[in-house]
Amino acid sequence: AAVLHSIVSLAMLIGYYHLKVPLAIFKREKEIARKLEFDGLYIAEQPEDDDLKSHWDKLVISAKSFPVNYWDKFVKKKVRAKYSETYDFDSISNMLGMEKTSFSAQEEEGNKGLFHYIMNIDWRYQVWKAGVTITDNSFLYSLWYFSFSVMGNFNNFFFAAHLLDVAVGFKTLRTILQSVTHNGKQLVLTVMLLTIIVYIYTVIAFNFFRK
């Protein structure tokens, strides 16, 4: 039964990756494309220092294959045409990962094979996509669910973590969980502070009773 549970958990994870992740990538690509074209983000203005999402998205705009899921494949050309009159053409081309001239597209024919295929993978886009996928809460939930299911084959204690799935299934319990974990940064800082205080008092108590 434990092995069957792990297989079902893996199927859920794979299903989510193939059905839901492409939609999340599409929405993210659309958001980036709109900000580039209409707001001039990264060209006319820079994101805030604490805007980690926008800083991560800056990685993908210079990827050769961007956008992949978004339907407007000419968004980079539109952005360059729109802002090249005000800003430097070459710097915009470099930032968008575009060729400055229309040559160099013919060199790619001829070489075919595994090595050529690996070299032609757009690693910049794949790294960005992996980052977006890993930070997707629902994907993380499915991943942890599968991980605890696998570990439960070795120790039944890990199956107890799946009780959280029951809590998430009920609206009232889910609301309580969300209220507790709403501000993740504050929660982490509180736990760290509590750990430090407990450690300090433990050391003081140890030294006191040792004397």
Buried (B, 14 or more C-beta within 10 A) or exposed (E): EEEEBBEEBBEBBEEBBEEBBEEBBBEBBBBBBBBBBEEBBBBEEEBEEEEEBBBBBBBBBBBEBBBBBBEBEEBBEEBBEBBBEEBEEEEBBEBBBBEEEEEEEEEEEEEEEEEEEEEEEBEBBEBBBEBBBEEBEEBEBBBBBBBBBBBBEEEEEBBEBBEBEEEEEEEEEEEEBEEEEEEEEEEEEEEEEEEEEEEEEEEEEEEEEEE
